[in-house]
Amino acid sequence: MMNGAKECWKWKEYRWENSEVNWENAAVITAGVDIGSVSSQAVIMCDGKIFAFASMRTGSDSPNSALNVINWAMQGTGMVLENIHYTVGTGYGRVNVPFADKAVTEIACHARGANFMYGPTVRTILDMGGQDCKVIRCDEKGKVLSFLMNDKCAAGTGRGLEAFCSLLGVPIEEMGERSLLVDEEPEPVSNTCVVFAKTEALGLLRAGWSVEKVLAAYFAATVNRLVSLLERVGLVEDFAVTGGIAKNVGIVSRLEKKLGVKALKTDMDTQLAGAIGAALFALALAETKQQA
């Protein structure tokens, strides 16, 4: 089951560049750098329009991770750090972005980023990061009204999902779809601790459960945990999901069914919400600085 699956939990790193934007003609170039506990993203904007972005795994050193991801975003464009007028750092390692002009919390940046990605109707945002889950309530401008964060345990976070990928030998991109290949929903596994959940999962596999059924049980437990968090804040539509969790159809579809609400869709990469929000804050700060 686990042969050759040591690194199946790894997701693909990537970058993108907008060929329709000439950064040399931009009046204001800004960047948002989101250093998370698991992944790092950099978004470069030209006059408020996305020019380039990159997403890669966070290393053991936050300053180096910040430099690596911004350099990758700029790669081949001819742009250098000195061309960027204002940079905002956010995320777990926001205070360790050496070239940032300011640090802004990931709560504020995710709300602003979700507003940009999904539109002004967004009122409730669920973000599942590498080591925490966040529920954010915001207004039509993406301003935070209230929020709640759970960072006490890896269960129901990106790291928890990676641990399950490694245990079951299932590529992280396939987990969601495979969890739906069950005839009926099983009872949830333990949702209080990753260690307990893994132990329970191994017992279920030995008892003859399929990998798909175990995944379904784990995702059911994850959804119960997320619903509890959402209920404590109060779910107000429209509802949107950001972070890597939004790419997992096994979790999102179960969450929608449990809540009785459809999550908004976007063509943008949901893992970029924090970095997009940071780049937008940078734009506002840069414009204020120019006017001073």
Secondary structure by P-SEA (a helix, b strand, c coil): cccccccccccccccccccccccccccbbbbbbbbcccbbbbbbbcccccccbbbbbbcccaaaaaaaaaaaaacccccccccccbbbbbcccccccccccccccaaaaaaaaaaaaccccccbbbbbcccbbbbbbbcccccccccccccccccccaaaaaaaaaaacccccaaaaaaacccccccccccccaaaaaaaaaaaaaacccaaaaaaaaaaaaaaaaaaaaaaacccccbbbbccccccaaaaaaaaaaacbbbbbbcccccaaaaaaaaaaaaaaaaaaaac
